[in-house]
């Protein structure tokens, strides 16, 4: 019987060899065009117009919500900050600061901000953002300090990522000055720690080189100086501002309301988006390990894992181009209290698939479930913030962008 099976196997193999020698080779996959080492994006899905009236949705936890367009016609809105008087400051990547008062967008930009450089469409390789993140000082009502990350134009056409600080006088920024300029990177988020120090994320550069600020989470004082207790202070082989390293492109930062630890939303490559808990001195592995693929298709790591490096608490495959990050701590949406919200710019490298995701964790901050929200809006969600009113606010990353509000249905 065994001899018969071997003979049959050899006969089939000879037949396949003869067929393959005479028949053309048929390949099922298309040849995908590449540009700059990345697949050229498809046209994607059509984005519907913004609704003129609020839209009501049922959600997974039995909590109905209403989504309202607070302001529209913004030029690629990036980030939000909520003033004590109810005003909302909005950065535009074109290098302008806008303000919304009583639900109305002031047609004139806020004066006093720094000159910024931007080029290209958001989401396209080679694009630079003018204004990016914005944050108020923890003691804002005393200091009136506003912090802004932006792309600073330099001599001879050069640019640099910079952190500026100014004083808000109620209508404009005054006394604006650069207080910190990293030696690498062109994208950034900022977040204040409970002790008043400031976390500052960067991309680019060699994320494993401790002398480079690129691909790091930096920690500085509110005046741009170095905290004495940073993990690499005093070492000749490390920049003293480095707090954690081995990160890629951080598009969301938020401080956990209970532990005070920094959480980071990190864009992967072709998949491998992450949420990380950032702890001092730790290495998060980029570009050595990842749960994603490279843009041409192969896995970033031979066996996708985070062995010997700090692993993420959440990851995505395929990627959602994870962006803004916020913990919900309000009372207005009680069934979401304690949940994490992230923005998504696009899913699976397909334009027109942006949305918001809600992630529920257990008491050990282990993921239990996720819910996708606003999928039918199809917009690139750049920022997610909780307002002083306990509602959730979003910015849509587009040429005629908007600020959206999620609130409960009364």
FENLIN-V943717 format. One record per pair of residues at least 4 apart in sequence whose C-alpha atoms are under 8 Angstrom apart, sorted by the first residue. I is the first residue (numbers start at 1). J is the second residue. Records with the same first field share a line. If there is no record, write none. Layout:
I=J  J
This chain:
1=5
2=6
3=7
4=8
5=9
6=10
7=11
8=12
9=13
10=14
11=15
12=16
13=17
14=18
15=19
16=20
17=21
18=22
19=23
20=24  25
32=39  40
33=39  40
34=38  39  40
35=39  40
37=295  296
38=295  296
39=295  296
41=349  350  351
42=350  351
43=350  351
44=350  351  352  353
45=350  351  352  353  378
46=352  378
47=352  377  378  379
48=377  378
50=69  377
51=55  69
52=69
53=68  69
54=66  67  68  69
55=66  67  68
56=64  65  66  67  409
57=64  65  66
58=62  63  64  65
59=63  64  65
60=371
61=335  336
62=335
63=333  335  408
64=408  409
65=406  407  408  409
66=406  407  408  409
67=404  405  406  407
68=404  405  406
69=402  403  404  405
70=103  104  402  403  404  405
71=100  103  104  105  402  403  404
72=400  401  402  403
73=400  401  402
74=92  399  400  401  402
75=92  93  94  398  399  400  401
76=92  93  94  122  396  397  398  399  400  401
77=90  91  92  93  382  395  396  397  398  401  402  403
78=90  91  92  93  131  132  133  382  383  395  396  397
79=90  91  92  132  133  134  382  383  395
80=88  89  90  91  133  134  135  383  385  395
81=88  89  90  134  135  136
82=86  87  88  89  387  388
83=87  88  89
84=141
86=101  102  388
87=99  100  101  102
88=99  100  101
89=97  98  99  100
90=97  98  99  100
91=95  96  97  98  131  132  133  134
92=96  97  98  130  131  132
93=118  129  130  131  132
94=116  117  118  129  130  131
95=115  116  117  118  129  130  131  150
96=109  110  113  130  131
97=109  110  111  113  131
98=105  106  108  109  110
99=105  106  109  110
100=104  105  106
101=105  106
110=171  172  173
111=171  172  173
112=172  173  174  176
113=173  174  176
114=164  176
115=152  153
116=130  131  150  151  152  153
117=128  129  130  151  152  153  159
118=127  128  129  130  151
119=126  127  128  129
120=124  126  127  128
121=127
122=127  128  129  397  398
123=127
128=151  186
129=150  151  186  187
130=150  151  152
131=148  149  150  151
132=148  149  150  187  188  189
133=148  149  150  188  189  190
134=146  147  148  149  190
135=146  147  148  190  191
136=140  144  145  146  147
137=143  144  145  146  147  192  222
138=192  196
139=143  144
140=144  145  146
143=167
144=167  168  169
145=165  166  167  168
146=165  166  167  168
147=163  164  165  166
148=163  164  165
149=161  162  163  164  188  189  190
150=161  162  163  164
151=159  160  161  162  186
152=159  160  161  162
153=157  158  159  160
154=158  159  160
160=181  182  184  185  186
161=181  182  184  185  186  187  188
162=178  179  180  181  182
163=178  179  180  181
164=176  177  178  179  180
165=175  176  177  178  179
166=173  174  175  176  177
167=173  174  175  176
168=172  173  174
169=173  174
179=223  224
180=224
182=213  214
183=212  213  214
184=202  203  204  205  212  213  214
185=202  203  204  205  213  214  215
186=202  203  204
187=201  202  203  249  250  251
188=200  201  202  203  250  251
189=200  201  202  250  251  252  253
190=198  199  200  201  253
191=198  199  200  253  254  255
192=196  197  198  199  255
193=197  198  199  255  260  261  262
194=260
196=221  222
197=219  220  221  222  227
198=219  220  221  222
199=217  218  219  220
200=217  218  219  220
201=215  216  217  218  250
202=213  214  215  216  217  218  249  250
203=207  214  215  216  247  248  249  250
204=214  215  248  249
205=212  213  214  215
206=212  214  215
207=212  213  214  215  216  245  246  247  248  286  287
208=215  245  246  283  285  286
209=238
210=237  238  239  242  245
211=237  238  239
212=238  239
213=218  239  241  242
215=245  246  247  248  249
216=242  243  244  245  246  247  248
217=242  243  244  245  247
218=241  242  243  244
219=226  227  230  241  242  243
220=224  225  226  227  241
221=225  226  227
226=230  240  241
227=241
228=233
229=233
230=240  241  242  243  280
231=240  242  243  280  281
232=238  239  240  241  242  243  281
233=238  239  240  241
234=240
235=239  240
238=242
242=281
243=279  280  281
244=278  279  280  281  282  283  284
245=281  282  283  284  285
246=283  284  285  286  287
247=266  283  284  285  286  287
248=266  267  268  286  287
249=266  267  268
250=264  265  266  267  323
251=264  265  266  267  322  323  324
252=264  265  266  322  323  324  325  342  383
253=262  263  264  265  324  325  326
254=262  263  264  325  326  327
255=260  261  262  263  327
256=260  261  262  263  327
257=327  329
261=277  278  279
262=277  278  279
263=275  276  277  278
264=274  275  276  277  278  325
265=273  274  275  276  322  323  324  325  342
266=273  274  275  276  322  323
267=272  273  274  319  321  322  323
268=272  273  274  290  292  319  321
269=273  292  293  294  295  319
270=292  293  294  295  297  318  319  348  349
271=291  292  293  316  317  318  319  320  348
272=290  291  292  293  315  316  317  318  319
273=291  292  315  316  317  319  320  321  322
274=312  313  314  315  316  322
275=312  313  314  315
276=311  312  313  314
277=312  313
278=282
282=309  310
283=309  310
284=309  310  311
285=289  290  306  309  310
286=290
287=300
288=300  301
289=300  301  304  305  306  307
290=300  301  304  305  306
291=299  300  301  304  305  306  315  317
292=299  300  304  317  318
293=297  298  299  300  301
294=298  299  300
299=303  304
300=304
301=305
306=310  311
307=311
313=366  367
314=367
316=320
318=347  348
319=346  347  348  349
320=344  345  346  347  348  349  354
321=344  345  346  347
322=342  343  344  345
323=342  343  344  345  381  382  383
324=341  342  343  344  381  382  383  384  385
325=340  341  342  343  383  384  385
326=340  341  342  384  385  386
327=338  339  340  341  386
328=336  337  338  339  340  341  386
329=337  338  390
330=334  337  386  390  391
331=337  390
332=389  390  391  407  408
333=337  390  391  407  408
338=360
339=358  359  360  361
340=358  359  360
341=356  357  358  359  384
342=356  357  358  383  384
343=354  355  356  357  380  381  382  383  384
344=354  355  356  357  380  381  382
345=353  354  355  379  380  381  382  397
346=350  351  352  353  354  355  380
347=351  353  354
352=378  379  380
353=375  378  379  380
354=375  377  378  379  380  381
355=372  373  374  375  377  378  379  380  381
356=372  373  374  375  381
357=370  371  372  373
358=370  371  372  373
359=367  368  369  370  371
360=367  368  369  370
361=365  366  367  368  369
362=366  367  368
374=378
379=396  397  398
380=396  397  398
381=394  395  396  397
382=394  395  396  397
383=393  394  395  396
384=392  393  394  395
385=392  393  394
386=390  391  392  393
387=391  392  393
391=405  406  407
392=405  406  407
393=403  404  405  406
394=403  404  405
395=401  402  403  404
396=401  402  403  404
397=401  402
